[in-house]
Amino acid sequence: MISVIICTYNRDKYIYRVLESLAQGNCDRSSYEIVVIDNNCTDHTQDELQRFAQDFPDVCLRCFTETRQGLSHARNRGISEAQGDLLVYVDDDATVNGQYLQVYADFFEHHPEIDAAGGPIIPHYEDGAEPDWMTYFTRQLLTGYLYYGSEIREFPGGRYPGGGNAAYRRKVFDQVGLYNPDLGRKGQGLASGEEKDIFNKMKSAGMKFMYLPGAVLYHSIPHYKLEKEYFDKLTRSMGQSEKARTLQISRSEYLKRILQEVVKWAGTLVLWLYYMLTFRPQCGNKLIRFRWNLSSHLIG
């Protein structure tokens, strides 16, 4: 069985849509369950869950409340409540394509040597057009954008599946442990790092994960996520998260991450110059702001 795990916090605007997109897919409804972890929602999430249960009575929907605030706590609760051997995490502010679950089911059935996988994440801007300052790099940062082509392949370089569109065999967590509750988002906070921590542990254990182009997630991007305040909060939180994540490993890992940041600054300055020379200063300046915010909170 597949267990689809959706962790949610005050997303009543979106939660019905993601559930509906899963239910309307081509996967046999008897082959999966949907496990929703309510992480102390104070909006109308429960009403929306009841509405979905009434509209799709033949979908196995199981709902739980996790009182410990934080996405890592919610994700770990999902693991403990899930009944399937294949765990698929789906963001609560997204929708999926019609083949989504069947793509994961078929792939893991035919590839027992693969431990995890993830698919494309495509932003859906609620205001319409993408801002003119957006680049490949800021798109990844703000929207979770992920696309590595139309063929099944290994993730390039040090890349890994996005946390909101990732599937794992249950044994992954038995072997490398659960999500670190000291990392990841809590309430309105924008901390991160818990997914990177899991995939780094998987790499160290020799586990394999693949990119599946057929399992597509469409991520809703409201206007506020494109504003300066959110951008600054997110990028500063990234620096703080990287500091926390690496220091939990070792002091030398933290120093190594600082050296990597120096290299990243060199690349950022090259890109900034490129955007200046091609008369797109808004793109280059946004990258400089991103790098500055992250670096200052990584080191500070």
TORKOL-4160 file (C-alpha; in steps of 0.2 Angstrom, whole numbers, padded with zeros to 4 digits, m for minus):
300
<pt num="1" X="0000" Y="0000" Z="0000"/>
<pt num="2" X="0005" Y="0018" Z="m0003"/>
<pt num="3" X="0003" Y="0030" Z="0011"/>
<pt num="4" X="0002" Y="0048" Z="0005"/>
<pt num="5" X="0007" Y="0060" Z="0020"/>
<pt num="6" X="0001" Y="0078" Z="0020"/>
<pt num="7" X="0007" Y="0089" Z="0034"/>
<pt num="8" X="m0003" Y="0105" Z="0036"/>
<pt num="9" X="m0003" Y="0121" Z="0046"/>
<pt num="10" X="m0017" Y="0134" Z="0042"/>
<pt num="11" X="m0019" Y="0130" Z="0024"/>
<pt num="12" X="m0038" Y="0129" Z="0023"/>
<pt num="13" X="m0037" Y="0138" Z="0006"/>
<pt num="14" X="m0027" Y="0124" Z="m0002"/>
<pt num="15" X="m0030" Y="0108" Z="0007"/>
<pt num="16" X="m0046" Y="0102" Z="m0002"/>
<pt num="17" X="m0038" Y="0105" Z="m0019"/>
<pt num="18" X="m0023" Y="0094" Z="m0016"/>
<pt num="19" X="m0034" Y="0080" Z="m0009"/>
<pt num="20" X="m0045" Y="0081" Z="m0024"/>
<pt num="21" X="m0031" Y="0081" Z="m0036"/>
<pt num="22" X="m0025" Y="0065" Z="m0028"/>
<pt num="23" X="m0042" Y="0057" Z="m0028"/>
<pt num="24" X="m0045" Y="0061" Z="m0046"/>
<pt num="25" X="m0029" Y="0053" Z="m0052"/>
<pt num="26" X="m0028" Y="0036" Z="m0061"/>
<pt num="27" X="m0022" Y="0026" Z="m0046"/>
<pt num="28" X="m0034" Y="0013" Z="m0039"/>
<pt num="29" X="m0041" Y="0021" Z="m0024"/>
<pt num="30" X="m0040" Y="0004" Z="m0014"/>
<pt num="31" X="m0021" Y="0004" Z="m0016"/>
<pt num="32" X="m0017" Y="0020" Z="m0006"/>
<pt num="33" X="m0022" Y="0030" Z="0009"/>
<pt num="34" X="m0020" Y="0048" Z="0013"/>
<pt num="35" X="m0014" Y="0052" Z="0030"/>
<pt num="36" X="m0016" Y="0071" Z="0035"/>
<pt num="37" X="m0006" Y="0078" Z="0050"/>
<pt num="38" X="m0014" Y="0093" Z="0057"/>
<pt num="39" X="0000" Y="0103" Z="0065"/>
<pt num="40" X="m0012" Y="0113" Z="0077"/>
<pt num="41" X="m0022" Y="0122" Z="0063"/>
<pt num="42" X="m0033" Y="0136" Z="0069"/>
<pt num="43" X="m0042" Y="0139" Z="0053"/>
<pt num="44" X="m0055" Y="0129" Z="0044"/>
<pt num="45" X="m0044" Y="0115" Z="0039"/>
<pt num="46" X="m0055" Y="0102" Z="0048"/>
<pt num="47" X="m0070" Y="0108" Z="0039"/>
<pt num="48" X="m0062" Y="0106" Z="0023"/>
<pt num="49" X="m0056" Y="0088" Z="0027"/>
<pt num="50" X="m0074" Y="0083" Z="0032"/>
<pt num="51" X="m0080" Y="0091" Z="0015"/>
<pt num="52" X="m0067" Y="0080" Z="0006"/>
<pt num="53" X="m0072" Y="0064" Z="0016"/>
<pt num="54" X="m0090" Y="0067" Z="0011"/>
<pt num="55" X="m0086" Y="0070" Z="m0007"/>
<pt num="56" X="m0075" Y="0055" Z="m0009"/>
<pt num="57" X="m0081" Y="0042" Z="0003"/>
<pt num="58" X="m0071" Y="0028" Z="m0006"/>
<pt num="59" X="m0054" Y="0036" Z="m0002"/>
<pt num="60" X="m0046" Y="0031" Z="0014"/>
<pt num="61" X="m0043" Y="0047" Z="0023"/>
<pt num="62" X="m0035" Y="0046" Z="0040"/>
<pt num="63" X="m0032" Y="0062" Z="0050"/>
<pt num="64" X="m0022" Y="0065" Z="0065"/>
<pt num="65" X="m0017" Y="0081" Z="0076"/>
<pt num="66" X="0001" Y="0083" Z="0080"/>
<pt num="67" X="0002" Y="0095" Z="0095"/>
<pt num="68" X="0021" Y="0097" Z="0094"/>
<pt num="69" X="0023" Y="0112" Z="0083"/>
<pt num="70" X="0035" Y="0109" Z="0068"/>
<pt num="71" X="0035" Y="0101" Z="0051"/>
<pt num="72" X="0048" Y="0088" Z="0057"/>
<pt num="73" X="0037" Y="0083" Z="0071"/>
<pt num="74" X="0022" Y="0082" Z="0059"/>
<pt num="75" X="0032" Y="0072" Z="0046"/>
<pt num="76" X="0038" Y="0060" Z="0059"/>
<pt num="77" X="0020" Y="0058" Z="0065"/>
<pt num="78" X="0015" Y="0054" Z="0048"/>
<pt num="79" X="0028" Y="0040" Z="0047"/>
<pt num="80" X="0022" Y="0032" Z="0063"/>
<pt num="81" X="0003" Y="0033" Z="0058"/>
<pt num="82" X="0006" Y="0027" Z="0040"/>
<pt num="83" X="0001" Y="0009" Z="0036"/>
<pt num="84" X="0010" Y="0008" Z="0019"/>
<pt num="85" X="0027" Y="0002" Z="0014"/>
<pt num="86" X="0029" Y="0017" Z="0002"/>
<pt num="87" X="0028" Y="0034" Z="0010"/>
<pt num="88" X="0024" Y="0049" Z="m0002"/>
<pt num="89" X="0025" Y="0066" Z="0005"/>
<pt num="90" X="0015" Y="0079" Z="m0004"/>
<pt num="91" X="0014" Y="0098" Z="0000"/>
<pt num="92" X="m0002" Y="0105" Z="0007"/>
<pt num="93" X="m0002" Y="0120" Z="m0005"/>
<pt num="94" X="0000" Y="0111" Z="m0021"/>
<pt num="95" X="m0009" Y="0099" Z="m0033"/>
<pt num="96" X="m0003" Y="0084" Z="m0043"/>
<pt num="97" X="m0005" Y="0077" Z="m0060"/>
<pt num="98" X="m0017" Y="0063" Z="m0064"/>
<pt num="99" X="m0003" Y="0050" Z="m0066"/>
<pt num="100" X="0006" Y="0055" Z="m0050"/>
<pt num="101" X="0003" Y="0040" Z="m0038"/>
<pt num="102" X="0003" Y="0027" Z="m0052"/>
<pt num="103" X="0020" Y="0033" Z="m0058"/>
<pt num="104" X="0027" Y="0031" Z="m0040"/>
<pt num="105" X="0019" Y="0014" Z="m0038"/>
<pt num="106" X="0025" Y="0007" Z="m0054"/>
<pt num="107" X="0043" Y="0013" Z="m0052"/>
<pt num="108" X="0045" Y="0006" Z="m0035"/>
<pt num="109" X="0037" Y="m0010" Z="m0040"/>
<pt num="110" X="0050" Y="m0013" Z="m0054"/>
<pt num="111" X="0065" Y="m0005" Z="m0045"/>
<pt num="112" X="0068" Y="m0014" Z="m0028"/>
<pt num="113" X="0085" Y="m0007" Z="m0028"/>
<pt num="114" X="0080" Y="0011" Z="m0027"/>
<pt num="115" X="0076" Y="0018" Z="m0009"/>
<pt num="116" X="0068" Y="0035" Z="m0013"/>
<pt num="117" X="0062" Y="0046" Z="m0028"/>
<pt num="118" X="0055" Y="0063" Z="m0032"/>
<pt num="119" X="0047" Y="0072" Z="m0046"/>
<pt num="120" X="0046" Y="0089" Z="m0054"/>
<pt num="121" X="0040" Y="0104" Z="m0044"/>
<pt num="122" X="0032" Y="0117" Z="m0055"/>
<pt num="123" X="0027" Y="0134" Z="m0048"/>
<pt num="124" X="0009" Y="0141" Z="m0051"/>
<pt num="125" X="0009" Y="0160" Z="m0048"/>
<pt num="126" X="m0008" Y="0165" Z="m0041"/>
<pt num="127" X="m0005" Y="0182" Z="m0048"/>
<pt num="128" X="m0001" Y="0176" Z="m0065"/>
<pt num="129" X="0015" Y="0181" Z="m0073"/>
<pt num="130" X="0032" Y="0177" Z="m0065"/>
<pt num="131" X="0041" Y="0193" Z="m0059"/>
<pt num="132" X="0055" Y="0200" Z="m0071"/>
<pt num="133" X="0068" Y="0198" Z="m0057"/>
<pt num="134" X="0066" Y="0180" Z="m0056"/>
<pt num="135" X="0080" Y="0168" Z="m0062"/>
<pt num="136" X="0083" Y="0150" Z="m0062"/>
<pt num="137" X="0092" Y="0152" Z="m0044"/>
<pt num="138" X="0078" Y="0163" Z="m0036"/>
<pt num="139" X="0065" Y="0152" Z="m0043"/>
<pt num="140" X="0072" Y="0137" Z="m0035"/>
<pt num="141" X="0074" Y="0147" Z="m0019"/>
<pt num="142" X="0056" Y="0154" Z="m0018"/>
<pt num="143" X="0045" Y="0141" Z="m0026"/>
<pt num="144" X="0054" Y="0125" Z="m0024"/>
<pt num="145" X="0056" Y="0123" Z="m0043"/>
<pt num="146" X="0063" Y="0107" Z="m0048"/>
<pt num="147" X="0065" Y="0100" Z="m0066"/>
<pt num="148" X="0079" Y="0089" Z="m0073"/>
<pt num="149" X="0071" Y="0084" Z="m0089"/>
<pt num="150" X="0059" Y="0072" Z="m0097"/>
<pt num="151" X="0069" Y="0056" Z="m0093"/>
<pt num="152" X="0071" Y="0045" Z="m0077"/>
<pt num="153" X="0088" Y="0049" Z="m0070"/>
<pt num="154" X="0099" Y="0051" Z="m0055"/>
<pt num="155" X="0098" Y="0068" Z="m0047"/>
<pt num="156" X="0113" Y="0078" Z="m0053"/>
<pt num="157" X="0127" Y="0083" Z="m0042"/>
<pt num="158" X="0122" Y="0085" Z="m0024"/>
<pt num="159" X="0104" Y="0088" Z="m0028"/>
<pt num="160" X="0090" Y="0078" Z="m0020"/>
<pt num="161" X="0070" Y="0077" Z="m0021"/>
<pt num="162" X="0060" Y="0092" Z="m0015"/>
<pt num="163" X="0052" Y="0089" Z="0002"/>
<pt num="164" X="0035" Y="0092" Z="m0004"/>
<pt num="165" X="0036" Y="0079" Z="m0018"/>
<pt num="166" X="0046" Y="0064" Z="m0012"/>
<pt num="167" X="0043" Y="0046" Z="m0010"/>
<pt num="168" X="0053" Y="0034" Z="0002"/>
<pt num="169" X="0052" Y="0016" Z="0006"/>
<pt num="170" X="0048" Y="0014" Z="0024"/>
<pt num="171" X="0065" Y="0006" Z="0028"/>
<pt num="172" X="0074" Y="0022" Z="0024"/>
<pt num="173" X="0068" Y="0029" Z="0041"/>
<pt num="174" X="0071" Y="0013" Z="0050"/>
<pt num="175" X="0089" Y="0014" Z="0044"/>
<pt num="176" X="0094" Y="0033" Z="0044"/>
<pt num="177" X="0081" Y="0038" Z="0058"/>
<pt num="178" X="0067" Y="0051" Z="0058"/>
<pt num="179" X="0067" Y="0070" Z="0053"/>
<pt num="180" X="0077" Y="0080" Z="0065"/>
<pt num="181" X="0064" Y="0091" Z="0075"/>
<pt num="182" X="0077" Y="0104" Z="0078"/>
<pt num="183" X="0077" Y="0108" Z="0059"/>
<pt num="184" X="0063" Y="0113" Z="0048"/>
<pt num="185" X="0048" Y="0125" Z="0049"/>
<pt num="186" X="0039" Y="0128" Z="0065"/>
<pt num="187" X="0022" Y="0138" Z="0063"/>
<pt num="188" X="0026" Y="0154" Z="0053"/>
<pt num="189" X="0045" Y="0151" Z="0054"/>
<pt num="190" X="0054" Y="0147" Z="0038"/>
<pt num="191" X="0068" Y="0136" Z="0045"/>
<pt num="192" X="0074" Y="0122" Z="0034"/>
<pt num="193" X="0087" Y="0108" Z="0032"/>
<pt num="194" X="0078" Y="0093" Z="0038"/>
<pt num="195" X="0076" Y="0086" Z="0020"/>
<pt num="196" X="0094" Y="0089" Z="0016"/>
<pt num="197" X="0099" Y="0080" Z="0033"/>
<pt num="198" X="0089" Y="0065" Z="0028"/>
<pt num="199" X="0096" Y="0063" Z="0010"/>
<pt num="200" X="0114" Y="0066" Z="0016"/>
<pt num="201" X="0111" Y="0052" Z="0028"/>
<pt num="202" X="0104" Y="0041" Z="0014"/>
<pt num="203" X="0120" Y="0045" Z="0004"/>
<pt num="204" X="0131" Y="0040" Z="0018"/>
<pt num="205" X="0122" Y="0024" Z="0020"/>
<pt num="206" X="0123" Y="0020" Z="0001"/>
<pt num="207" X="0105" Y="0022" Z="m0003"/>
<pt num="208" X="0099" Y="0027" Z="m0020"/>
<pt num="209" X="0086" Y="0040" Z="m0025"/>
<pt num="210" X="0080" Y="0044" Z="m0043"/>
<pt num="211" X="0071" Y="0058" Z="m0052"/>
<pt num="212" X="0054" Y="0053" Z="m0060"/>
<pt num="213" X="0048" Y="0066" Z="m0073"/>
<pt num="214" X="0030" Y="0058" Z="m0073"/>
<pt num="215" X="0026" Y="0063" Z="m0055"/>
<pt num="216" X="0023" Y="0081" Z="m0056"/>
<pt num="217" X="0018" Y="0093" Z="m0042"/>
<pt num="218" X="0011" Y="0110" Z="m0045"/>
<pt num="219" X="0016" Y="0122" Z="m0031"/>
<pt num="220" X="0004" Y="0137" Z="m0028"/>
<pt num="221" X="0014" Y="0153" Z="m0025"/>
<pt num="222" X="0004" Y="0168" Z="m0018"/>
<pt num="223" X="0009" Y="0186" Z="m0020"/>
<pt num="224" X="0016" Y="0188" Z="m0002"/>
<pt num="225" X="0030" Y="0175" Z="m0007"/>
<pt num="226" X="0036" Y="0187" Z="m0020"/>
<pt num="227" X="0038" Y="0202" Z="m0008"/>
<pt num="228" X="0054" Y="0208" Z="m0001"/>
<pt num="229" X="0049" Y="0204" Z="0017"/>
<pt num="230" X="0046" Y="0186" Z="0014"/>
<pt num="231" X="0062" Y="0185" Z="0003"/>
<pt num="232" X="0073" Y="0192" Z="0017"/>
<pt num="233" X="0065" Y="0181" Z="0030"/>
<pt num="234" X="0067" Y="0165" Z="0020"/>
<pt num="235" X="0085" Y="0168" Z="0015"/>
<pt num="236" X="0090" Y="0173" Z="0033"/>
<pt num="237" X="0082" Y="0157" Z="0039"/>
<pt num="238" X="0091" Y="0147" Z="0027"/>
<pt num="239" X="0108" Y="0153" Z="0034"/>
<pt num="240" X="0102" Y="0150" Z="0052"/>
<pt num="241" X="0096" Y="0132" Z="0047"/>
<pt num="242" X="0113" Y="0128" Z="0038"/>
<pt num="243" X="0122" Y="0134" Z="0054"/>
<pt num="244" X="0111" Y="0123" Z="0065"/>
<pt num="245" X="0112" Y="0108" Z="0053"/>
<pt num="246" X="0131" Y="0108" Z="0051"/>
<pt num="247" X="0135" Y="0111" Z="0069"/>
<pt num="248" X="0124" Y="0097" Z="0075"/>
<pt num="249" X="0136" Y="0086" Z="0064"/>
<pt num="250" X="0152" Y="0093" Z="0069"/>
<pt num="251" X="0162" Y="0109" Z="0071"/>
<pt num="252" X="0173" Y="0104" Z="0056"/>
<pt num="253" X="0157" Y="0102" Z="0045"/>
<pt num="254" X="0152" Y="0119" Z="0050"/>
<pt num="255" X="0169" Y="0126" Z="0045"/>
<pt num="256" X="0168" Y="0116" Z="0028"/>
<pt num="257" X="0151" Y="0124" Z="0025"/>
<pt num="258" X="0158" Y="0142" Z="0028"/>
<pt num="259" X="0171" Y="0138" Z="0015"/>
<pt num="260" X="0158" Y="0132" Z="0003"/>
<pt num="261" X="0149" Y="0149" Z="0005"/>
<pt num="262" X="0165" Y="0158" Z="0000"/>
<pt num="263" X="0165" Y="0148" Z="m0016"/>
<pt num="264" X="0146" Y="0151" Z="m0019"/>
<pt num="265" X="0150" Y="0170" Z="m0017"/>
<pt num="266" X="0163" Y="0169" Z="m0031"/>
<pt num="267" X="0149" Y="0161" Z="m0042"/>
<pt num="268" X="0136" Y="0174" Z="m0037"/>
<pt num="269" X="0148" Y="0188" Z="m0041"/>
<pt num="270" X="0151" Y="0181" Z="m0058"/>
<pt num="271" X="0132" Y="0179" Z="m0061"/>
<pt num="272" X="0129" Y="0197" Z="m0055"/>
<pt num="273" X="0142" Y="0203" Z="m0068"/>
<pt num="274" X="0133" Y="0193" Z="m0081"/>
<pt num="275" X="0116" Y="0201" Z="m0077"/>
<pt num="276" X="0123" Y="0218" Z="m0076"/>
<pt num="277" X="0131" Y="0216" Z="m0094"/>
<pt num="278" X="0115" Y="0210" Z="m0101"/>
<pt num="279" X="0105" Y="0224" Z="m0093"/>
<pt num="280" X="0095" Y="0214" Z="m0080"/>
<pt num="281" X="0102" Y="0222" Z="m0064"/>
<pt num="282" X="0086" Y="0217" Z="m0055"/>
<pt num="283" X="0091" Y="0199" Z="m0057"/>
<pt num="284" X="0109" Y="0201" Z="m0051"/>
<pt num="285" X="0104" Y="0212" Z="m0036"/>
<pt num="286" X="0092" Y="0199" Z="m0030"/>
<pt num="287" X="0105" Y="0186" Z="m0030"/>
<pt num="288" X="0117" Y="0197" Z="m0021"/>
<pt num="289" X="0104" Y="0200" Z="m0008"/>
<pt num="290" X="0100" Y="0181" Z="m0006"/>
<pt num="291" X="0119" Y="0177" Z="m0004"/>
<pt num="292" X="0121" Y="0191" Z="0009"/>
<pt num="293" X="0106" Y="0186" Z="0019"/>
<pt num="294" X="0111" Y="0168" Z="0020"/>
<pt num="295" X="0130" Y="0171" Z="0023"/>
<pt num="296" X="0127" Y="0184" Z="0037"/>
<pt num="297" X="0116" Y="0172" Z="0046"/>
<pt num="298" X="0126" Y="0157" Z="0043"/>
<pt num="299" X="0141" Y="0165" Z="0051"/>
<pt num="300" X="0133" Y="0177" Z="0063"/>
